[in-house]
């Protein structure tokens, strides 16, 4: 998941926000002394119940048990780690190697306020307790409370892939299958909570892994997860989504992730409201790109762009180029203005990309002439959008337009040369070069109606009545053999 230049600029903008006196940011470094680490680099009370990880502002849910059944220890929620382990402990068809090694982070350590991974720095590992959440109403295994009891606007948090799902998405494990099909995905979802601990309905989503365009895309780096869409909240909780899931038991994908630098606004921070962007205009439209511009929005610090409801990028400019689009395809392009404390309503326009690519010229154009007709056939042409029809020309004049790749020209003069051309047209009207050939109809004397068999003669015709002579051709086919007294069908 590669950052674009505009996205990087937006991350820098957020880092400037974080240094503001109006923001509160999670800093895990002082907690390492309180939440003692084992030699393996994880909190030593991970498998003990009744304790949670907290600082002055944030409290992170945790559930543990030294005996989760069958002699197995168990935990879910959040635990503090510092191992930075990136090793693949998986084995074909087995997850046993991961049980003792759940504490890693693909970036190799926690993250500083500018988004840089720091080796040995602490971070939180989150494990989603899906099954227990189904059994207990109102229970959220990955809950985060704001301890001052006030409502805050949440700016976002840094998220990193955990090694278990990262490698499992590549190779599979004892439960999960590797991502190999178009559309396979793994995602983290944040949900807002009100003062009563109830969901507000606001959500934010971050794709952690996705198989798209024939390849698996997932990052080893820390990624900024924008949480401004949650609005003013008193807490939040996380869930996870995966395409590899069971309806009863939940995800087969290992539902782990790493979190650091959760950032919220102080409760008394003034909200600078934002108007909906106006003046949306496509400055240029191509086959695979669209440049979108809009008017500046007062108090906006940046803009978030959407392509058909999916986030396409962010920018501090009022111009954004959508790329890697499909030709002659309708897209909904949207923009929202954002600042430290607010997100505007979405503004959208619908734009269709162009198609400037002509279809390929028809190939293998062949003709089989008769006295007053010519049977044509050719191979189907190709186009980046789709072939609409073929036009057959006879001596430069359009004879017929059709979708099939064969046609019989009729009503022709005997023993006459004709120029035949075939042209392809796509949905937009782009036309190919014409495939061409010249061929001559047969003379009248070879026509089947001019040949009459007598007592000693025999005549051979094609199945459609064209005279071939007195001998059956060597090539395979079905023929009609006539004599004075018999008519036979010969399959050769």
C-alpha positions as CSV (number, residue, x, y, z in Angstrom):
1,X,0.0,0.0,0.0
2,X,2.2,2.8,-1.3
3,X,1.7,6.4,-0.1
4,X,1.2,9.0,-2.7
5,X,2.9,12.4,-2.4
6,X,-0.4,14.1,-1.5
7,X,-1.0,11.5,1.2
8,X,2.4,12.0,2.6
9,X,1.8,15.7,2.8
10,X,-1.4,15.1,4.6
11,X,0.4,12.9,7.2
12,X,2.9,15.7,7.8
13,X,-0.1,18.0,8.2
14,X,-1.5,15.7,10.9
15,X,1.8,15.6,12.6
16,X,1.7,19.3,12.9
17,X,-1.7,19.0,14.5
18,X,-0.4,16.5,17.0
19,X,2.2,19.0,18.3
20,X,-0.6,21.5,18.9
21,X,-1.6,22.2,22.5
22,X,-5.2,21.3,21.6
23,X,-4.4,17.6,21.0
24,X,-3.9,14.7,23.3
25,X,-1.8,11.8,22.0
26,X,-1.1,8.4,23.4
27,X,2.6,7.9,24.5
28,X,3.3,4.4,25.5
29,X,7.0,4.8,26.5
30,X,6.3,5.8,30.1
31,X,4.1,2.7,30.5
32,X,6.8,0.2,30.0
33,X,7.9,0.4,33.6
34,X,4.4,0.0,34.9
35,X,3.5,-2.9,32.5
36,X,6.6,-5.0,32.9
37,X,7.8,-6.8,29.8
38,X,8.8,-10.4,29.7
39,X,12.0,-11.5,27.9
40,X,9.9,-12.3,24.9
41,X,8.8,-8.6,24.8
42,X,5.2,-8.6,26.0
43,X,3.3,-7.6,29.1
44,X,3.8,-10.2,31.8
45,X,0.2,-9.9,33.0
46,X,-1.3,-10.6,29.5
47,X,-2.8,-13.9,30.8
48,X,-4.2,-12.4,34.0
49,X,-7.8,-11.2,34.2
50,X,-9.0,-8.0,35.8
51,X,-6.2,-5.7,34.7
52,X,-6.2,-3.2,31.9
53,X,-3.7,-0.9,30.2
54,X,-4.2,2.8,30.9
55,X,-2.7,6.2,31.2
56,X,-4.3,9.5,32.4
57,X,-6.6,9.7,29.3
58,X,-6.9,6.3,27.6
59,X,-8.0,2.9,29.1
60,X,-7.6,-0.1,26.8
61,X,-9.7,-3.1,27.4
62,X,-8.0,-6.4,28.3
63,X,-9.3,-9.9,29.2
64,X,-7.0,-12.7,30.3
65,X,-7.0,-16.2,31.8
66,X,-4.2,-18.5,32.8
67,X,-6.5,-21.4,31.9
68,X,-8.8,-20.7,29.0
69,X,-9.9,-24.4,28.8
70,X,-8.0,-27.5,28.2
71,X,-5.0,-26.1,30.0
72,X,-4.6,-23.3,27.4
73,X,-3.9,-19.8,28.5
74,X,-6.1,-17.1,26.8
75,X,-6.3,-13.4,26.3
76,X,-8.1,-10.8,24.1
77,X,-8.3,-7.0,23.8
78,X,-5.0,-5.1,24.1
79,X,-1.6,-5.9,25.5
80,X,1.6,-3.8,25.6
81,X,4.5,-5.2,23.6
82,X,8.1,-4.2,22.7
83,X,9.5,-7.2,20.8
84,X,9.3,-5.7,17.3
85,X,9.5,-9.3,16.0
86,X,8.9,-9.7,12.2
87,X,9.7,-13.4,11.9
88,X,7.3,-15.8,10.1
89,X,6.5,-18.6,12.6
90,X,3.9,-20.2,10.3
91,X,4.1,-23.7,8.9
92,X,2.0,-25.3,6.2
93,X,-1.4,-26.2,7.7
94,X,-0.4,-25.2,11.2
95,X,-0.6,-22.2,13.5
96,X,1.3,-23.8,16.5
97,X,4.4,-21.6,15.9
98,X,2.4,-18.5,16.4
99,X,0.9,-19.3,19.9
100,X,4.2,-18.5,21.7
101,X,5.0,-15.6,19.3
102,X,2.0,-13.3,19.2
103,X,3.9,-10.1,20.1
104,X,5.5,-8.9,16.9
105,X,5.0,-5.9,14.7
106,X,5.8,-5.8,10.9
107,X,7.4,-2.3,11.3
108,X,9.9,-3.7,13.9
109,X,8.8,-1.4,16.7
110,X,6.5,1.4,17.8
111,X,6.1,4.7,16.0
112,X,7.1,8.3,16.7
113,X,4.9,11.3,16.3
114,X,6.0,11.8,12.7
115,X,5.1,8.2,11.7
116,X,8.6,6.7,11.8
117,X,9.0,3.2,13.2
118,X,11.4,3.1,16.2
119,X,13.1,-0.2,16.9
120,X,12.4,-1.3,20.5
121,X,9.7,1.3,21.0
122,X,6.5,-0.1,22.7
123,X,3.2,-0.5,20.9
124,X,-0.1,-2.2,21.6
125,X,-1.1,-5.5,20.1
126,X,-4.9,-5.9,19.7
127,X,-6.6,-9.2,19.4
128,X,-10.4,-9.2,18.5
129,X,-12.5,-11.6,20.7
130,X,-15.2,-12.1,18.1
131,X,-16.7,-15.2,19.6
132,X,-17.1,-13.8,23.1
133,X,-18.7,-10.6,21.7
134,X,-21.4,-12.8,20.1
135,X,-22.1,-14.4,23.5
136,X,-22.2,-11.2,25.6
137,X,-24.4,-8.2,24.5
138,X,-22.7,-4.9,24.9
139,X,-19.2,-6.4,25.3
140,X,-16.5,-5.0,23.1
141,X,-13.1,-6.8,23.4
142,X,-11.2,-4.0,21.7
143,X,-12.7,-1.0,23.6
144,X,-10.9,2.2,24.4
145,X,-12.4,4.6,27.0
146,X,-11.6,8.3,27.5
147,X,-11.1,8.5,31.2
148,X,-12.1,12.2,31.7
149,X,-15.7,11.4,30.9
150,X,-15.8,14.2,28.2
151,X,-16.6,13.9,24.5
152,X,-13.6,14.3,22.2
153,X,-13.1,14.5,18.5
154,X,-10.8,11.7,17.5
155,X,-8.2,12.6,14.9
156,X,-6.8,9.1,14.3
157,X,-4.2,6.5,15.2
158,X,-1.3,4.7,13.7
159,X,-1.9,1.1,12.7
160,X,0.5,-1.6,11.6
161,X,0.1,-5.1,10.4
162,X,0.7,-7.9,12.8
163,X,3.0,-10.7,11.6
164,X,0.5,-13.5,12.1
165,X,-2.2,-12.2,9.7
166,X,0.5,-10.6,7.4
167,X,2.2,-14.0,6.7
168,X,-1.1,-15.9,6.9
169,X,-2.5,-13.8,4.1
170,X,0.4,-14.8,2.0
171,X,0.8,-18.5,2.9
172,X,-2.3,-19.5,4.9
173,X,-2.0,-21.2,8.3
174,X,-3.8,-23.8,10.4
175,X,-7.1,-21.9,10.2
176,X,-6.8,-19.4,7.3
177,X,-6.3,-19.6,3.6
178,X,-3.9,-17.3,1.8
179,X,-5.3,-14.4,-0.2
180,X,-5.2,-15.5,-3.9
181,X,-8.6,-14.4,-5.3
182,X,-9.5,-11.0,-6.6
183,X,-11.4,-9.2,-3.8
184,X,-9.9,-11.1,-0.8
185,X,-9.3,-8.6,2.0
186,X,-8.6,-7.9,5.7
187,X,-9.7,-4.7,7.3
188,X,-9.9,-2.9,10.7
189,X,-13.1,-1.0,11.6
190,X,-13.4,1.7,14.3
191,X,-16.7,2.5,16.0
192,X,-17.7,5.5,18.1
193,X,-19.2,5.2,21.6
194,X,-21.4,7.8,23.4
195,X,-21.3,8.7,27.1
196,X,-23.5,5.7,27.9
197,X,-21.1,3.3,26.2
198,X,-23.4,2.7,23.3
199,X,-22.4,2.8,19.6
200,X,-23.0,6.1,17.9
201,X,-23.2,4.6,14.5
202,X,-20.1,6.4,13.2
203,X,-17.4,4.2,11.7
204,X,-14.0,4.4,10.1
205,X,-12.3,1.7,8.1
206,X,-8.7,0.8,7.1
207,X,-7.8,-1.9,4.6
208,X,-4.8,-3.9,6.0
209,X,-4.5,-6.4,3.1
210,X,-6.3,-6.8,-0.2
211,X,-5.8,-9.0,-3.3
212,X,-6.4,-6.7,-6.2
213,X,-5.3,-6.5,-9.8
214,X,-3.8,-10.0,-9.5
215,X,-1.5,-9.3,-6.5
216,X,-1.7,-9.2,-2.7
217,X,-1.2,-5.6,-1.4
218,X,-0.4,-5.2,2.3
219,X,2.0,-2.9,4.2
220,X,4.9,-3.6,6.6
221,X,4.8,0.1,7.7
222,X,2.8,2.1,10.2
223,X,-0.3,3.7,8.5
224,X,-2.3,6.6,9.7
225,X,-6.0,5.6,10.3
226,X,-8.2,8.7,10.0
227,X,-10.9,8.7,12.7
228,X,-12.4,12.1,12.2
229,X,-15.5,10.6,10.7
230,X,-16.4,9.3,14.1
231,X,-17.2,12.8,15.2
232,X,-17.5,13.7,18.9
233,X,-17.3,10.5,21.0
234,X,-16.7,9.4,24.6
235,X,-14.8,6.3,23.5
236,X,-14.4,3.8,20.7
237,X,-14.0,0.1,19.9
238,X,-12.5,-1.9,17.0
239,X,-13.7,-4.9,15.1
240,X,-12.1,-6.6,12.1
241,X,-13.4,-7.8,8.7
242,X,-12.0,-10.5,6.4
243,X,-13.2,-12.3,3.3
244,X,-12.0,-15.6,4.9
245,X,-14.6,-16.1,7.6
246,X,-17.1,-18.6,9.0
247,X,-20.6,-17.5,9.8
248,X,-20.6,-19.1,13.2
249,X,-17.0,-19.0,14.4
250,X,-16.0,-15.7,12.7
251,X,-12.7,-14.9,11.0
252,X,-10.3,-17.6,9.9
253,X,-7.7,-14.9,9.4
254,X,-5.8,-14.2,12.6
255,X,-7.5,-11.1,13.9
256,X,-4.5,-9.2,15.3
257,X,-3.2,-5.6,14.6
258,X,-0.8,-3.2,16.2
259,X,-1.7,0.3,17.4
260,X,0.2,3.4,18.6
261,X,-0.2,7.2,19.0
262,X,-4.0,7.4,19.3
263,X,-4.7,11.1,19.0
264,X,-7.8,13.1,20.1
265,X,-8.7,16.8,20.5
266,X,-9.0,18.4,23.9
267,X,-12.7,18.8,24.8
268,X,-12.6,22.6,24.8
269,X,-11.1,22.8,21.3
270,X,-13.1,25.2,19.2
271,X,-14.8,23.6,16.2
272,X,-14.1,25.4,13.0
273,X,-17.0,24.3,10.9
274,X,-16.5,23.6,7.2
275,X,-18.8,24.2,4.3
276,X,-19.4,21.7,1.6
277,X,-16.9,22.0,-1.3
278,X,-18.3,23.8,-4.4
279,X,-17.3,24.3,-8.0
280,X,-16.3,20.7,-8.7
281,X,-15.0,20.5,-12.2
282,X,-13.2,17.9,-14.3
283,X,-10.3,19.9,-15.8
284,X,-9.1,17.0,-17.9
285,X,-10.5,13.6,-18.7
286,X,-8.5,10.8,-20.2
287,X,-8.8,7.1,-20.7
288,X,-7.2,6.3,-17.4
289,X,-7.2,9.5,-15.4
290,X,-9.4,12.5,-14.4
291,X,-8.1,15.8,-12.9
292,X,-10.7,17.2,-10.5
293,X,-10.6,20.8,-9.2
294,X,-12.9,22.6,-6.7
295,X,-13.1,26.0,-4.9
296,X,-11.2,26.5,-1.7
297,X,-13.2,26.0,1.5
298,X,-12.7,28.5,4.4
299,X,-11.0,26.9,7.5
300,X,-10.1,23.7,5.5
301,X,-6.6,22.3,6.3
302,X,-6.9,19.6,3.6
303,X,-9.3,17.6,1.5
304,X,-10.2,13.9,1.3
305,X,-11.0,12.4,-2.1
306,X,-13.3,9.4,-2.9
307,X,-13.7,7.3,-6.0
308,X,-17.1,5.6,-6.1
309,X,-17.3,5.9,-2.2
310,X,-13.8,4.5,-1.6
311,X,-11.0,6.7,-0.3
312,X,-8.7,7.6,-3.2
313,X,-6.3,10.0,-1.5
314,X,-5.8,13.2,0.4
315,X,-4.4,16.6,-0.5
316,X,-3.8,20.1,0.8
317,X,-4.4,21.5,-2.7
318,X,-7.7,22.1,-4.5
319,X,-6.7,19.8,-7.4
320,X,-6.5,16.0,-7.4
321,X,-5.7,13.6,-10.2
322,X,-7.5,10.2,-10.1
323,X,-5.4,7.6,-11.8
324,X,-5.5,3.9,-12.9
325,X,-9.1,4.2,-14.1
326,X,-10.8,2.1,-16.7
327,X,-11.6,3.6,-20.2
328,X,-15.1,4.7,-21.0
329,X,-16.3,4.1,-17.4
330,X,-18.6,6.2,-15.3
331,X,-17.1,7.3,-11.9
332,X,-18.5,9.2,-9.0
333,X,-15.8,11.6,-7.8
334,X,-16.3,13.1,-4.3
335,X,-14.4,15.5,-2.0
336,X,-14.8,16.5,1.6
337,X,-13.0,19.3,3.4
338,X,-11.3,18.5,6.7
339,X,-9.5,20.4,9.5
340,X,-8.4,19.7,13.0
341,X,-11.9,19.5,14.3
342,X,-14.5,19.0,11.5
343,X,-15.3,17.2,8.3
344,X,-17.6,18.8,5.8
345,X,-20.5,17.3,3.9
346,X,-19.4,15.4,0.7
347,X,-19.7,17.0,-2.7
348,X,-19.8,14.8,-5.8
349,X,-19.9,14.8,-9.6
350,X,-20.2,12.0,-12.1
351,X,-17.6,11.8,-14.8
352,X,-17.0,9.2,-17.6
353,X,-13.5,8.5,-18.8
354,X,-12.8,8.7,-22.5
355,X,-12.0,5.9,-25.0
356,X,-9.5,6.9,-27.6
357,X,-8.2,3.4,-28.5
358,X,-9.4,2.0,-31.7
359,X,-10.3,-1.7,-32.0
360,X,-7.8,-4.1,-33.6
361,X,-8.2,-4.8,-37.3
362,X,-10.0,-8.1,-38.1
363,X,-7.7,-10.9,-38.9
364,X,-7.8,-14.0,-41.1
365,X,-10.4,-12.6,-43.5
366,X,-11.2,-15.3,-46.0
367,X,-13.6,-15.5,-48.9
368,X,-15.2,-18.5,-50.6
369,X,-16.7,-17.4,-54.0
370,X,-19.6,-18.9,-55.9
371,X,-21.1,-17.7,-59.1
372,X,-23.4,-15.0,-57.6
373,X,-22.2,-14.9,-54.0
374,X,-19.2,-14.8,-51.8
375,X,-19.1,-16.3,-48.3
376,X,-16.9,-14.3,-45.8
377,X,-15.5,-15.1,-42.4
378,X,-12.9,-13.5,-40.1
379,X,-11.6,-13.7,-36.5
380,X,-13.1,-11.5,-33.9
381,X,-11.4,-8.2,-33.2
382,X,-10.3,-6.9,-29.7
383,X,-11.0,-3.6,-28.0
384,X,-10.1,-2.1,-24.6
385,X,-13.8,-1.4,-24.0
386,X,-15.8,-3.7,-26.3
387,X,-16.5,-4.3,-30.0
388,X,-19.9,-2.9,-31.0
389,X,-20.2,-4.1,-34.6
390,X,-18.5,-4.9,-37.9
391,X,-19.1,-3.1,-41.2
392,X,-18.5,-5.0,-44.5
393,X,-17.7,-2.9,-47.6
394,X,-18.2,-4.1,-51.1
395,X,-16.1,-2.0,-53.6
396,X,-15.9,0.8,-51.1
397,X,-19.6,1.0,-50.3
398,X,-21.1,-0.2,-47.0
399,X,-22.8,-3.5,-47.6
400,X,-24.0,-4.5,-44.1
401,X,-23.3,-3.7,-40.4
402,X,-23.5,-6.7,-38.0
403,X,-22.1,-8.3,-34.8
404,X,-21.3,-11.7,-36.3
405,X,-17.9,-12.7,-37.8
406,X,-19.3,-14.2,-41.0
407,X,-21.5,-13.0,-43.9
408,X,-22.5,-14.1,-47.4
409,X,-22.6,-11.4,-50.0
410,X,-25.4,-12.2,-52.5
411,X,-26.7,-10.9,-55.8
412,X,-23.2,-10.5,-57.4
413,X,-22.2,-10.7,-61.0
414,X,-20.6,-13.9,-62.2
415,X,-16.9,-13.9,-63.1
416,X,-16.3,-10.5,-61.5
417,X,-13.6,-9.2,-59.2
418,X,-14.7,-7.5,-56.0
419,X,-12.9,-5.5,-53.3
420,X,-14.1,-6.7,-49.9
421,X,-13.2,-4.8,-46.6
422,X,-14.2,-5.3,-43.0
423,X,-14.0,-2.6,-40.4
424,X,-14.6,-2.7,-36.6
425,X,-16.3,-0.1,-34.5
426,X,-16.3,0.1,-30.7
427,X,-19.0,1.5,-28.3
428,X,-17.6,5.0,-28.6
429,X,-17.3,5.0,-32.4
430,X,-13.6,4.5,-32.7
431,X,-13.0,2.5,-35.9
432,X,-10.2,0.1,-36.8
433,X,-8.2,-0.1,-40.0
434,X,-10.0,-2.1,-42.6
435,X,-9.0,-5.7,-43.4
436,X,-9.2,-6.1,-47.2
437,X,-9.0,-8.7,-50.0
438,X,-9.9,-9.0,-53.6
439,X,-11.7,-12.1,-55.0
440,X,-13.6,-13.1,-58.1
441,X,-16.9,-14.8,-58.4
442,X,-17.0,-18.1,-60.5
443,X,-17.9,-18.1,-64.2
444,X,-21.5,-19.1,-65.2
445,X,-20.3,-22.4,-66.8
446,X,-19.2,-23.8,-63.5
447,X,-22.6,-23.3,-61.9
448,X,-24.4,-26.4,-60.8
449,X,-27.5,-25.5,-62.8
450,X,-25.5,-25.7,-66.0
451,X,-24.3,-29.3,-65.4
452,X,-26.6,-32.2,-66.3
453,X,-25.6,-35.8,-65.8
454,X,-26.3,-38.3,-68.6
455,X,-26.1,-42.1,-68.4
456,X,-22.3,-42.3,-68.2
457,X,-21.7,-39.0,-66.3
458,X,-21.4,-38.2,-62.6
459,X,-21.3,-34.9,-60.9
460,X,-20.1,-33.8,-57.4
461,X,-21.6,-30.8,-55.5
462,X,-21.1,-29.1,-52.2
463,X,-23.9,-29.5,-49.6
464,X,-25.1,-26.0,-50.7
465,X,-25.2,-26.9,-54.4
466,X,-21.9,-25.7,-55.8
467,X,-20.5,-27.9,-58.6
468,X,-17.1,-29.4,-57.9
469,X,-16.5,-31.6,-60.9
470,X,-16.8,-35.4,-61.4
471,X,-14.5,-36.5,-58.5
472,X,-15.0,-36.3,-54.8
473,X,-12.4,-33.8,-53.4
474,X,-9.6,-35.2,-51.3
475,X,-10.3,-32.8,-48.4
476,X,-12.7,-33.9,-45.7
477,X,-16.3,-32.8,-46.0
478,X,-19.9,-33.7,-46.9
479,X,-20.7,-33.9,-50.6
480,X,-23.6,-34.7,-53.0
481,X,-22.8,-37.3,-55.7
482,X,-25.3,-37.4,-58.6
483,X,-25.5,-39.9,-61.5
484,X,-28.2,-40.5,-64.1
485,X,-30.0,-42.8,-61.8
486,X,-28.9,-42.0,-58.2
487,X,-28.3,-39.2,-55.8
488,X,-26.0,-39.9,-52.8
489,X,-24.7,-38.0,-49.8
490,X,-21.0,-38.8,-49.3
491,X,-19.3,-38.0,-46.0
492,X,-15.5,-38.0,-46.6
